[in-house]
Amino acid sequence: MTPNSIPDFPDWSRDNSGGRFTDWLRDCAEPDWEQTVYHRFTEDLANGTIEPAVMTRYLVQDYTFLDAFVVLLGAAVAAAPSLEDRIPTCQFLALATGDENTYFQRSFEALGVSEADRAATPLEPVTVGFQNIMREAAASGGYANMIAVLTVAEWSYFSWADRVKHRRPNVFWLGEWIDLHSGDDFEAWVGFLRAQLDHDGPALADDERAACRDFFVRAVGLEKAFFEMAYEA
């Protein structure tokens, strides 16, 4: 997909000060955005009815993102305009390589997934797509591109997790996945990412804005496809 390959995007004008840039990006990604936030996967997880095989397939593939995700976070730290802008990303990087990594290890043990099982599992096409877009955004050198991909990953997950957190199941490998993507701290992280894009997006040149939009829209499509992959035997 090239930045201008999808027709009928909502228009963005530099004089349009009435709306947030991130809201415009989300509108550009419809209907995939809403179909991701309200996906069957999120409902089954919140209701505790998701099959262990489905959650296992999802977690095994998701865990392979960690290296590319760390690369993207590190690139965003380097590209950020100031120390103040770097600190929240550094703090989240520590969380992603700490508490979240521990959650995966405990979940694999509970679900009976060995390290050998994970190593023998081939990557799904959507998984490769996710790894590629993270590395592509990191290599682009564009801070807005990096933050766009990060914003999709975090904002879309906060949107569904915050919606279903009142139905949190007691099984830890379900309930803690909701916990990791909801709550005040995660909401503040999402707010930081959106604020970065809302500040930088309107000042981008037209071709840079189109590239940022393209990263955002492609990332949302991958989020939806990743949930669907989990149900494919």
NUZA-14178 format. One line per 10 residues: their letters; for each residue x, y, z of N, C-alpha, C, CB. Coordinates in Angstrom, 3 decimals. Atoms other than C-alpha are relative to their C-alpha. Glycine has a CB too. Layout:
a	X:Y:Z:X:Y:Z:X:Y:Z:X:Y:Z | ...
% end
This chain:
mtpnsipdfp	0.840:-1.200:0.000:0.000:0.000:0.000:0.874:1.248:0.000:-0.950:0.007:1.222 | -0.700:-1.276:0.013:1.308:3.437:-0.872:-0.838:1.025:0.740:0.293:0.466:-1.450 | 0.733:-0.952:-0.826:0.327:6.517:1.143:-1.313:0.473:-0.589:0.849:1.168:0.262 | 1.227:-0.528:0.586:-2.340:7.569:-1.358:-0.785:-1.068:-0.767:0.329:1.158:-0.924 | 0.620:1.067:0.781:-3.541:4.163:-2.567:-1.432:-0.288:0.382:0.791:-1.240:0.138 | 1.371:0.237:-0.432:-6.795:4.109:-0.582:-0.803:1.280:-0.189:-0.049:-0.475:1.480 | 0.767:-1.217:0.251:-9.423:6.581:-1.838:-0.940:0.333:1.159:-0.798:-0.143:-1.287 | 1.076:-0.408:-0.896:-11.997:8.519:0.149:0.404:0.125:1.457:-1.113:-0.960:-0.104 | -0.369:-0.337:-1.361:-9.992:9.358:3.234:-0.677:1.315:0.376:1.546:0.098:0.154 | 0.462:-1.328:-0.430:-11.504:12.151:5.299:1.099:1.026:-0.221:-0.429:-0.017:1.490
dwsrdnsggr	-0.979:-1.044:0.272:-9.793:15.421:4.435:0.616:0.512:1.298:-0.648:1.154:-0.774 | -0.642:-0.701:-1.112:-7.281:17.028:6.744:0.510:1.325:-0.510:1.156:-0.840:0.620 | -0.479:-1.323:0.360:-6.585:20.727:6.598:0.798:0.570:1.147:-1.161:0.930:-0.368 | -0.803:-0.640:-1.046:-3.923:22.612:8.474:-0.801:1.070:0.726:1.271:0.614:-0.598 | 0.840:-1.007:-0.646:-6.613:25.171:9.209:-1.101:-0.633:0.849:-0.618:0.912:-1.048 | 1.043:0.693:-0.732:-8.818:22.513:10.794:0.447:-0.180:1.447:-0.326:-1.366:-0.657 | -0.449:0.037:-1.389:-8.107:23.319:14.427:-1.075:-0.549:0.932:0.413:1.390:0.453 | 1.099:0.451:-0.847:-11.442:21.961:15.646:0.070:-1.460:0.382:-1.284:0.253:-0.679 | -0.058:1.424:-0.280:-10.468:18.287:15.661:1.419:-0.461:0.277:-0.580:-0.783:-1.154 | -1.313:0.547:-0.311:-7.621:16.151:16.931:0.534:-0.778:-1.200:-0.066:-0.904:1.250
ftdwlrdcae	-0.636:0.719:1.097:-5.156:14.748:14.423:-0.195:-1.500:0.158:1.493:0.336:-0.071 | 0.171:1.436:-0.219:-5.434:11.309:16.034:-1.433:-0.451:-0.257:0.407:-0.365:1.418 | 1.382:0.349:0.353:-9.218:11.375:15.659:-0.145:-0.118:-1.517:-0.990:1.056:0.554 | 0.018:0.082:1.462:-8.705:12.058:11.954:0.629:-1.297:-0.480:0.731:1.196:-0.615 | -0.643:1.249:0.378:-6.298:9.132:11.690:-0.924:-1.190:0.268:1.322:-0.170:0.757 | 0.936:1.085:-0.325:-8.809:6.862:13.424:-1.141:-0.046:-1.021:-0.569:0.181:1.433 | 1.064:-0.032:1.009:-11.534:7.999:11.012:0.497:-0.572:-1.327:-0.511:1.443:-0.202 | -0.574:0.545:1.229:-9.215:7.158:8.120:0.060:-1.525:0.040:1.399:0.572:-0.228 | -0.155:1.446:-0.155:-8.894:3.621:9.511:-1.317:-0.739:0.160:0.870:-0.288:1.178 | 1.291:0.683:-0.074:-12.615:2.889:9.667:-0.285:-0.724:-1.314:-1.133:1.003:0.321
pdweqtvyhr	0.652:0.605:-1.174:-14.286:0.421:9.555:0.888:-0.946:0.789:-1.219:-0.741:-0.431 | -0.864:0.969:-0.688:-11.265:-1.634:10.635:0.186:0.337:1.469:1.356:-0.068:-0.678 | -0.207:-0.378:-1.404:-10.850:0.386:13.829:-1.120:-0.559:0.877:0.072:1.540:0.144 | 1.119:0.454:-0.830:-14.322:-0.327:15.203:-0.099:-1.524:0.007:-1.318:0.608:-0.500 | 0.059:1.455:0.069:-14.198:-3.927:14.009:1.107:-0.648:0.821:0.090:-0.460:-1.442 | -1.057:0.481:-0.885:-10.965:-4.345:15.967:-0.400:0.143:1.458:1.299:0.755:-0.261 | 0.355:-0.287:-1.395:-12.176:-2.734:19.189:-1.155:-0.880:0.479:-0.373:1.478:0.159 | 1.162:0.824:-0.356:-15.406:-4.773:19.125:0.104:-1.410:-0.582:-1.289:0.668:-0.487 | -0.205:1.301:0.630:-13.896:-7.939:17.684:-0.478:-1.133:0.903:1.474:-0.195:-0.349 | 0.400:1.201:-0.737:-15.154:-11.372:18.700:1.051:-0.409:1.018:-0.258:-1.149:-0.963
ftedlangti	-1.075:0.379:-0.905:-11.762:-12.022:20.283:-0.115:0.745:1.325:1.357:0.272:-0.644 | 0.081:-0.798:-1.223:-12.207:-9.171:22.774:-1.204:-0.418:0.842:-0.083:1.497:-0.339 | 1.189:0.435:-0.726:-15.693:-10.382:23.691:0.212:-1.361:0.640:-1.204:-0.044:-0.930 | -0.244:1.343:-0.537:-14.680:-14.018:24.114:0.988:0.051:1.159:0.527:-0.934:-1.102 | -0.984:-0.131:-1.069:-11.689:-12.995:26.210:-0.653:0.554:1.262:1.161:0.906:-0.443 | 0.626:-0.638:-1.158:-13.740:-10.740:28.490:-1.035:-0.906:0.662:-0.654:1.310:-0.415 | 1.025:0.896:-0.542:-16.468:-13.340:28.897:0.589:-1.290:0.559:-1.017:-0.332:-1.072 | -0.641:1.214:-0.470:-13.940:-16.048:29.722:-0.371:-1.229:-0.796:-0.334:-0.219:1.418 | 0.453:1.122:0.825:-15.300:-18.195:26.896:0.970:-0.328:-1.129:-1.361:0.303:-0.580 | -0.951:0.241:1.082:-12.276:-18.064:24.622:0.645:-1.374:0.190:1.084:1.118:-0.046
epavmtrylv	-0.620:1.320:-0.081:-10.861:-21.499:23.823:1.494:0.139:0.309:-0.211:-0.783:-1.321 | -1.436:-0.070:-0.290:-7.395:-22.140:25.300:0.863:-0.087:-1.259:0.387:-1.113:0.953 | -0.785:0.120:1.233:-6.175:-23.142:21.822:0.055:1.320:-0.755:-0.585:-1.085:-0.900 | 0.041:-1.301:0.668:-7.260:-19.760:20.451:0.935:0.981:0.707:-1.445:0.556:-0.029 | -0.861:-0.904:-0.756:-5.543:-17.838:23.236:1.458:-0.402:-0.136:-0.406:0.020:1.471 | -1.373:0.470:0.172:-2.444:-20.003:22.888:0.557:0.455:-1.340:0.066:-1.531:0.111 | -0.455:-0.398:1.329:-2.206:-19.337:19.151:0.286:1.500:-0.023:-1.052:-0.368:-1.073 | -0.152:-1.450:-0.055:-2.646:-15.617:19.789:1.268:0.389:0.763:-1.231:0.640:0.655 | -1.135:-0.388:-0.833:-0.049:-15.407:22.574:1.329:-0.438:-0.606:-0.149:-0.589:1.389 | -1.240:0.485:0.608:2.566:-17.511:20.786:0.436:0.937:-1.121:-0.179:-1.437:-0.539
qdytfldafv	-0.339:-0.916:1.090:2.387:-15.262:17.737:0.316:1.397:0.527:-1.146:0.069:-1.012 | -0.189:-1.348:-0.529:2.115:-12.056:19.773:1.376:0.154:0.653:-1.103:0.331:1.012 | -1.274:-0.091:-0.706:5.232:-12.860:21.782:1.167:0.227:-0.957:0.238:-1.260:0.812 | -1.088:-0.178:0.974:7.314:-12.872:18.604:0.167:1.463:-0.407:-0.261:-0.853:-1.243 | -0.123:-1.430:0.314:6.659:-9.121:18.268:1.000:0.705:0.904:-1.354:0.680:0.115 | -0.696:-0.748:-1.046:8.681:-8.272:21.347:1.284:0.651:-0.503:0.317:-0.914:1.162 | -1.261:-0.563:0.466:12.023:-7.786:19.609:-0.237:1.208:-0.908:0.816:-1.065:-0.739 | 0.292:-1.112:0.913:10.578:-5.616:16.811:-0.626:1.172:0.751:-0.938:-0.463:-1.133 | 0.636:-1.042:-0.802:8.508:-3.713:19.381:1.053:0.786:0.778:-1.035:-0.613:0.966 | -1.075:-0.674:-0.727:11.610:-2.949:21.439:0.819:0.866:-0.953:0.909:-1.031:0.707
vllgaavaaa	-0.710:-0.790:1.006:13.395:-1.793:18.278:-0.765:1.294:-0.295:0.194:-0.823:-1.300 | 0.824:-1.173:0.299:10.487:0.550:17.517:0.001:0.985:1.165:-1.437:-0.426:-0.327 | -0.028:-0.883:-1.167:10.365:1.915:21.056:1.351:0.702:0.118:-0.298:-0.795:1.283 | -1.330:-0.606:-0.075:14.116:2.470:21.022:0.207:1.075:-1.053:1.062:-1.061:-0.147 | -0.120:-1.002:1.067:13.934:4.298:17.696:-0.796:1.250:0.348:-0.482:-0.576:-1.346 | 0.820:-1.153:-0.392:11.147:6.505:19.057:0.689:0.810:1.087:-1.383:-0.461:0.486 | -0.759:-0.713:-1.033:13.266:7.359:22.084:1.076:0.869:-0.658:0.646:-1.003:1.004 | -1.075:-0.738:0.660:16.140:8.387:19.811:-0.526:1.162:-0.838:0.808:-0.936:-0.877 | 0.540:-1.010:0.909:13.905:10.380:17.446:-0.798:1.089:0.708:-0.868:-0.660:-1.026 | 0.812:-0.977:-0.728:11.937:12.230:20.128:0.731:1.339:0.082:-0.337:-0.518:1.419
psledriptc	-0.644:-1.315:0.081:12.567:15.985:20.127:0.661:0.485:1.278:-0.993:0.996:-0.412 | -0.562:-0.504:-1.248:13.472:16.381:23.805:0.046:-1.108:1.036:-0.815:1.191:0.525 | -0.066:0.957:-1.100:14.314:14.552:27.012:-1.385:-0.219:0.597:0.978:0.487:1.083 | 1.355:0.106:-0.552:10.816:15.298:28.295:-0.850:-0.956:-0.827:-0.668:1.382:0.058 | 0.757:0.877:0.877:9.398:13.481:25.268:0.542:-1.426:0.019:0.017:0.542:-1.415 | -0.598:1.337:-0.011:11.779:10.544:25.691:-0.375:-0.808:1.242:1.506:0.113:-0.090 | 0.162:0.696:-1.273:11.066:9.713:29.320:-1.195:-0.953:0.019:-0.145:1.004:1.106 | 1.121:0.949:-0.048:7.533:8.208:28.964:0.235:-1.253:-0.830:-1.259:0.674:-0.473 | -0.271:1.169:0.838:8.691:5.935:26.142:1.038:-0.899:0.659:0.481:0.433:-1.396 | -0.978:0.795:-0.746:11.700:4.831:28.182:-0.681:-0.777:1.124:1.106:0.905:0.574
qflalatgde	0.704:0.663:-1.097:9.415:4.036:31.098:-0.852:-1.156:-0.514:-0.877:1.003:0.756 | 0.814:1.085:0.540:7.091:1.984:28.907:0.870:-1.129:-0.533:-0.914:0.521:-1.105 | -0.930:1.029:0.466:10.044:0.171:27.385:0.388:-0.929:1.144:1.256:0.643:-0.613 | -0.325:0.818:-1.177:10.969:-1.010:30.879:-1.173:-0.910:0.360:0.365:0.900:1.206 | 1.182:0.814:-0.300:7.397:-2.226:31.420:-0.143:-1.139:-0.999:-1.267:0.866:-0.006 | 0.184:1.013:1.043:7.262:-4.083:28.093:0.997:-1.139:0.136:0.128:0.633:-1.377 | -1.020:1.032:-0.156:10.466:-5.954:28.876:0.008:-0.580:1.413:1.371:0.567:-0.335 | 0.085:0.472:-1.374:9.454:-6.526:32.505:-1.297:-0.725:0.270:0.146:1.148:0.954 | 1.267:0.608:-0.404:5.885:-7.131:33.677:-0.680:-0.741:-1.145:-0.932:1.059:0.542 | 0.688:0.645:1.108:4.499:-7.916:30.228:0.725:-1.266:-0.428:-0.125:0.958:-1.178
ntyfqrsfea	-0.758:1.191:0.359:7.303:-10.331:29.431:-0.249:-1.122:1.011:1.502:0.326:-0.083 | 0.281:0.986:-1.044:6.703:-12.083:32.765:-1.379:-0.615:-0.187:0.104:0.641:1.386 | 1.350:0.519:0.263:3.000:-12.402:31.943:0.042:-1.088:-1.065:-0.945:1.139:-0.442 | -0.084:1.000:1.067:3.846:-14.261:28.744:0.589:-1.311:0.529:0.852:0.533:-1.171 | -0.648:1.206:-0.486:6.155:-16.696:30.507:-0.926:-0.794:0.916:1.288:0.352:0.731 | 0.941:0.679:-0.898:3.595:-17.485:33.198:-1.164:-0.596:-0.771:-0.522:0.968:1.060 | 1.134:0.489:0.793:0.826:-17.864:30.617:0.395:-1.226:-0.816:-0.523:1.107:-0.932 | -0.452:1.164:0.760:2.852:-20.227:28.454:0.085:-1.227:0.902:1.365:0.277:-0.655 | -0.101:1.126:-0.936:3.529:-22.391:31.499:-1.392:-0.533:0.337:0.739:0.427:1.295 | 1.352:0.418:-0.360:-0.161:-22.433:32.472:-0.716:-0.693:-1.150:-0.806:1.193:0.455
lgvseadraa	0.648:0.562:1.181:-1.247:-23.264:28.924:0.753:-1.211:-0.561:-0.127:1.066:-1.071 | -0.744:1.175:0.431:1.351:-26.017:28.568:0.763:0.187:-1.294:-0.923:-1.139:-0.149 | -0.746:-0.302:1.222:3.368:-24.307:25.838:1.474:0.109:0.348:-0.513:1.313:-0.671 | -1.430:-0.003:-0.300:7.057:-25.120:25.990:0.753:0.941:-0.937:0.572:-1.419:-0.105 | -0.846:-0.826:0.870:9.888:-23.065:24.554:0.227:-0.693:-1.338:1.355:0.301:0.681 | -0.184:0.766:1.240:10.415:-25.860:22.013:-1.248:0.104:-0.877:0.312:-1.487:0.315 | 1.248:-0.153:0.761:6.744:-25.629:21.004:-0.027:1.350:-0.709:-1.230:-0.140:0.931 | 0.015:-1.336:0.588:7.087:-21.901:20.421:1.005:0.102:-1.143:0.303:1.059:1.067 | -1.039:-0.066:1.028:10.295:-22.311:18.455:-0.420:-0.745:-1.266:1.312:-0.578:0.536 | 0.410:0.810:1.140:8.644:-24.913:16.215:-1.230:0.559:-0.710:-0.275:-1.409:0.450
tplepvtvgf	1.219:-0.578:0.590:5.602:-22.745:15.481:0.377:1.018:-1.072:-0.884:0.667:1.094 | -0.333:-0.967:1.055:5.884:-20.969:12.109:-0.736:1.319:0.203:-0.339:-0.576:-1.380 | 0.638:-1.310:-0.082:5.108:-17.274:11.928:-1.141:0.077:-1.009:1.028:1.133:-0.252 | 1.124:-0.248:0.897:1.720:-16.411:10.470:0.308:1.229:-0.866:-1.322:0.204:0.808 | -0.246:-1.168:0.854:1.665:-13.932:7.554:-0.283:1.329:0.693:-0.840:-0.097:-1.244 | 0.314:-1.260:-0.671:0.002:-11.278:9.730:1.061:0.323:1.047:-1.395:-0.066:0.653 | -1.080:-0.221:-0.960:2.737:-11.747:12.334:1.207:0.607:-0.690:0.389:-1.312:0.692 | -1.103:-0.559:0.789:5.397:-11.140:9.707:-0.324:1.440:-0.396:0.268:-0.864:-1.265 | 0.414:-1.355:0.362:3.403:-8.110:8.585:0.190:0.979:1.141:-1.445:0.005:-0.438 | -0.182:-0.859:-1.172:3.436:-6.701:12.114:1.483:0.283:0.256:-0.634:-0.650:1.240
qnimreaaas	-1.429:-0.210:-0.216:7.151:-7.247:12.539:0.568:0.955:-1.041:0.753:-1.336:-0.039 | -0.521:-0.843:1.082:7.797:-5.613:9.182:-0.402:1.459:0.169:-0.490:-0.512:-1.346 | 0.429:-1.399:-0.095:5.703:-2.507:9.827:0.675:0.702:1.172:-1.525:0.085:0.147 | -0.718:-0.604:-1.124:7.359:-1.934:13.207:1.422:0.387:-0.397:0.033:-0.965:1.192 | -1.371:-0.284:0.424:10.825:-2.188:11.696:0.034:1.061:-1.102:0.681:-1.283:-0.487 | 0.080:-1.012:1.052:9.760:-0.130:8.679:-0.175:1.387:0.592:-1.150:-0.309:-0.957 | 0.203:-1.300:-0.643:8.499:2.682:10.905:1.265:0.457:0.709:-1.165:-0.067:0.994 | -1.239:-0.349:-0.696:11.676:2.555:12.992:1.068:0.469:-0.985:0.517:-1.199:0.807 | -1.031:-0.330:0.992:13.862:2.674:9.869:-0.328:1.253:-0.796:0.191:-1.158:-0.948 | 0.410:-1.162:0.803:11.860:5.511:8.301:0.648:1.289:0.492:-1.519:0.150:0.024
ggyanmiavl	-0.572:-1.218:-0.568:13.453:8.045:10.628:-1.029:1.049:0.352:0.978:0.583:-0.947 | 1.059:-0.957:-0.283:10.106:9.814:10.920:-0.637:-0.260:1.352:-1.055:-0.045:-1.087 | 0.557:0.173:-1.345:9.046:10.314:14.532:-1.506:-0.217:-0.057:0.322:1.217:0.876 | 1.447:0.154:0.098:5.395:10.669:13.513:-0.373:-1.397:-0.487:-0.585:1.057:-0.937 | 0.267:1.362:0.479:5.535:7.344:11.650:0.141:-1.009:1.138:0.956:-0.366:-1.157 | -0.225:0.906:-1.132:6.957:5.594:14.711:-1.142:0.107:1.007:1.347:0.313:0.687 | 1.054:-0.203:-0.996:4.395:7.133:17.047:-1.347:-0.458:-0.543:-0.072:1.478:0.420 | 1.267:0.456:0.587:1.569:6.321:14.608:-0.191:-1.498:0.225:-0.044:0.318:-1.510 | 0.101:1.446:-0.182:2.326:2.585:14.770:-0.158:-0.334:1.482:1.241:-0.713:-0.584 | 0.140:0.220:-1.435:2.781:2.703:18.543:-1.394:0.389:0.492:1.062:0.790:0.759
tvaewsyfsw	1.320:-0.464:-0.431:-0.457:4.644:18.947:-1.074:-1.014:-0.359:-0.327:1.358:-0.631 | 0.976:1.031:0.384:-2.433:2.038:17.017:0.069:-1.175:0.976:0.257:-0.491:-1.454 | -0.161:1.161:-0.868:-0.995:-0.786:19.109:-0.566:0.254:1.389:1.466:-0.381:0.102 | 0.389:-0.274:-1.378:-1.707:0.925:22.423:-1.414:0.560:0.125:0.973:0.959:0.617 | 1.326:-0.618:-0.078:-4.814:3.006:21.752:-1.090:-1.011:-0.331:-0.090:1.203:-0.952 | 1.027:0.985:0.344:-6.732:0.180:20.068:-0.182:-0.997:1.138:0.368:-0.737:-1.303 | 0.114:0.949:-1.111:-5.925:-2.159:22.951:-0.625:0.643:1.225:1.368:-0.562:0.358 | 0.654:-0.685:-1.113:-6.839:0.411:25.574:-1.500:0.146:-0.272:0.642:1.386:0.238 | 1.411:-0.224:0.336:-10.114:1.043:23.725:-0.847:-1.233:0.278:-0.137:0.398:-1.465 | 0.814:1.190:-0.278:-11.250:-2.567:23.932:0.144:-0.454:1.452:0.393:-1.143:-0.943
adrvkhrrpn	-0.198:0.475:-1.371:-9.700:-3.393:27.328:-0.761:0.859:1.002:1.488:-0.011:0.349 | 0.742:-0.881:-0.891:-11.201:-0.344:29.023:-1.502:-0.275:-0.102:0.301:1.474:-0.328 | 1.426:0.287:0.218:-14.569:-1.287:27.514:-0.458:-1.257:0.722:-0.282:-0.142:-1.482 | 0.430:1.299:-0.549:-14.576:-4.836:28.917:0.552:-0.268:1.406:0.437:-1.121:-0.932 | -0.699:0.291:-1.255:-12.586:-4.456:32.162:-0.958:-0.357:1.144:0.848:1.193:0.402 | 0.960:0.340:-1.049:-15.748:-4.680:34.297:-0.432:-1.458:-0.066:-1.217:0.897:-0.099 | 0.328:1.430:0.154:-16.183:-8.244:32.967:1.236:-0.868:0.167:-0.639:-0.264:-1.374 | -1.297:0.673:-0.108:-12.612:-9.244:33.825:-0.149:-1.418:0.536:0.937:0.798:0.902 | 0.064:1.378:-0.493:-12.413:-13.071:34.083:1.081:-0.267:1.039:0.135:-0.988:-1.159 | -0.947:0.307:-1.072:-10.612:-14.647:37.033:1.217:-0.773:-0.478:-0.689:-0.780:1.077
vfwlgewidl	-1.149:0.732:0.531:-8.346:-16.844:34.896:1.103:1.010:-0.305:-0.386:-0.825:-1.284 | -1.001:-1.066:0.051:-5.065:-14.961:35.125:0.463:0.296:-1.419:1.192:-0.369:0.854 | -0.519:-0.259:1.336:-3.971:-15.429:31.499:-1.020:0.703:-0.892:0.434:-1.296:-0.644 | 0.988:-0.858:0.655:-7.189:-13.676:30.465:-0.099:1.339:0.728:-1.383:-0.693:-0.045 | 0.202:-1.227:-0.768:-7.741:-11.179:33.267:1.197:0.927:0.000:-0.347:-0.340:1.400 | -1.186:-0.852:-0.047:-4.156:-9.955:33.418:0.304:0.630:-1.352:1.198:-0.799:0.473 | -0.185:-0.623:1.313:-4.117:-9.327:29.665:-0.842:1.264:-0.097:-0.370:-0.985:-1.136 | 0.829:-1.206:-0.081:-6.971:-6.881:30.261:0.660:1.026:0.918:-1.425:-0.343:0.510 | -0.643:-0.915:-0.950:-5.163:-5.401:33.263:1.175:0.739:-0.626:0.472:-0.764:1.227 | -1.180:-0.605:0.610:-2.026:-4.764:31.217:-0.352:1.106:-0.989:0.818:-1.059:-0.695
hsgddfeawv	0.392:-0.964:1.030:-4.006:-2.697:28.712:-1.134:0.917:0.439:-0.409:-0.731:-1.250 | 0.999:-0.923:-0.538:-6.311:-0.705:30.982:0.569:0.640:1.264:-1.354:-0.737:0.300 | -0.466:-0.659:-1.216:-6.076:1.400:34.131:0.606:1.361:-0.273:1.007:-0.864:0.702 | -0.442:-1.396:0.108:-4.791:4.892:34.817:1.368:0.129:-0.663:0.042:0.637:1.376 | -1.347:-0.123:0.552:-1.136:4.268:33.943:0.005:-0.253:-1.508:0.953:-0.977:0.702 | 0.025:0.283:1.431:-1.888:2.710:30.582:-0.763:1.088:-0.750:-0.634:-1.375:-0.267 | 0.738:-1.100:0.620:-4.441:5.419:29.822:0.901:1.219:-0.171:-1.238:0.365:0.843 | -0.929:-1.131:0.092:-1.761:8.035:30.546:1.013:-0.219:-1.118:0.728:0.209:1.339 | -0.937:0.323:1.071:0.648:6.253:28.165:-0.650:0.233:-1.359:0.482:-1.457:0.121 | 0.727:-0.234:1.249:-1.972:6.255:25.408:-0.205:1.494:-0.216:-1.361:-0.734:0.012
gflraqldhd	0.179:-1.443:0.112:-2.691:9.907:26.148:1.271:0.701:-0.445:-0.461:0.570:1.320 | -1.285:-0.571:0.415:1.012:10.724:25.782:0.228:-0.219:-1.494:1.157:-0.620:0.811 | -0.209:0.301:1.415:1.233:8.973:22.399:-0.908:0.847:-0.879:-0.243:-1.487:-0.273 | 0.934:-0.803:0.795:-1.870:10.706:21.091:0.410:1.471:0.000:-1.433:-0.150:0.540 | -0.404:-1.411:-0.084:-0.623:14.078:22.324:1.208:0.287:-0.889:0.320:0.379:1.454 | -1.149:-0.173:0.876:2.667:13.568:20.463:-0.449:0.143:-1.461:0.969:-1.186:0.150 | 0.490:-0.067:1.377:0.811:12.900:17.206:-0.862:1.235:-0.231:-0.793:-1.255:-0.337 | 0.853:-1.182:0.150:-1.727:15.649:17.814:0.832:1.270:-0.141:-0.948:0.129:1.197 | -0.881:-1.173:0.085:1.145:18.107:18.230:0.745:0.038:-1.327:1.002:0.001:1.159 | -0.881:0.025:1.167:3.324:16.961:15.328:-0.751:-0.141:-1.319:0.984:-1.124:0.133
gpaladdera	0.705:0.310:1.242:0.751:15.801:12.774:-0.394:1.199:-0.840:-1.206:-0.763:0.313 | 0.433:-1.149:0.804:-0.714:19.165:11.723:1.146:0.758:-0.651:-0.783:0.944:0.854 | -1.144:-0.740:0.547:2.782:20.556:11.077:0.748:-0.780:-1.076:0.957:0.363:1.114 | -0.686:0.805:1.012:3.825:17.726:8.739:-0.270:0.532:-1.399:-0.435:-1.462:0.097 | 0.240:-0.271:1.420:4.271:18.353:5.042:-1.025:-1.008:-0.519:1.334:-0.076:-0.829 | 1.073:0.849:0.505:1.543:16.821:2.894:0.455:-1.441:-0.229:-0.545:0.574:-1.289 | -0.465:1.363:0.254:3.650:13.829:1.836:0.350:-0.717:1.298:1.212:0.016:-0.930 | -0.293:0.604:-1.299:4.798:13.232:5.414:-1.280:-0.396:0.723:0.813:0.965:0.865 | 1.281:0.324:-0.632:1.207:13.360:6.647:-0.634:-1.218:-0.653:-0.957:1.195:-0.077 | 0.536:1.165:0.713:0.171:10.880:3.960:0.722:-1.275:0.429:0.128:0.194:-1.526
acrdffvrav	-0.760:1.167:-0.456:2.966:8.528:5.047:-0.409:-0.398:1.410:1.505:0.285:-0.049 | 0.439:0.262:-1.369:1.937:8.848:8.702:-1.368:-0.674:0.001:-0.048:1.308:0.814 | 1.337:0.592:0.128:-1.668:8.107:7.765:0.091:-1.436:-0.495:-0.873:0.833:-0.955 | -0.157:1.343:0.557:-0.557:5.089:5.755:0.472:-0.983:1.062:0.985:0.020:-1.171 | -0.459:0.867:-1.081:1.352:3.636:8.707:-1.147:-0.300:0.968:1.182:0.652:0.751 | 1.099:0.168:-0.958:-1.650:4.178:10.973:-1.057:-0.951:-0.554:-0.639:1.363:0.338 | 1.060:0.808:0.602:-4.195:2.651:8.593:0.449:-1.446:-0.180:-0.421:0.592:-1.350 | -0.508:1.368:0.167:-2.026:-0.364:7.784:0.102:-0.719:1.337:1.368:0.017:-0.685 | -0.132:0.618:-1.318:-1.368:-0.983:11.469:-1.360:-0.425:0.555:0.684:0.966:0.970 | 1.339:0.378:-0.460:-5.090:-0.980:12.278:-0.480:-1.253:-0.737:-0.999:1.167:-0.213
glekaffema	0.379:1.185:0.761:-5.726:-3.473:9.486:0.698:-1.253:0.509:0.316:0.201:-1.467 | -0.739:1.139:-0.547:-3.038:-5.726:10.943:-0.547:-0.413:1.364:1.488:0.337:0.114 | 0.593:0.337:-1.294:-4.596:-5.513:14.420:-1.259:-0.847:-0.188:-0.332:1.283:0.792 | 1.224:0.762:0.271:-7.919:-6.725:13.058:0.346:-1.392:-0.517:-0.893:0.744:-1.022 | -0.369:1.281:0.584:-6.286:-9.479:11.020:0.656:-0.915:1.038:0.941:0.212:-1.187 | -0.654:0.818:-1.014:-4.285:-10.622:14.044:-1.025:-0.683:0.900:0.952:0.853:0.838 | 1.080:0.626:-0.773:-7.436:-11.209:16.106:-0.644:-1.142:-0.795:-1.069:1.052:0.386 | 0.637:1.029:0.822:-8.921:-13.146:13.209:0.896:-1.220:-0.164:-0.360:0.565:-1.367 | -0.949:1.103:0.109:-5.769:-15.246:12.860:-0.116:-0.966:1.165:1.412:0.532:-0.084 | 0.045:0.841:-1.198:-6.223:-16.538:16.398:-1.039:-1.108:-0.112:-0.292:0.850:1.221
yea	1.078:0.994:0.152:-9.360:-18.426:15.325:0.252:-0.960:-1.150:-1.329:0.699:-0.212 | -0.273:0.851:1.155:-7.771:-20.026:12.287:0.840:-1.184:0.423:0.708:0.790:-1.113 | -0.710:1.212:-0.427:-6.801:-23.610:13.052:1.148:-0.253:-0.958:-0.957:-1.234:0.055
% end
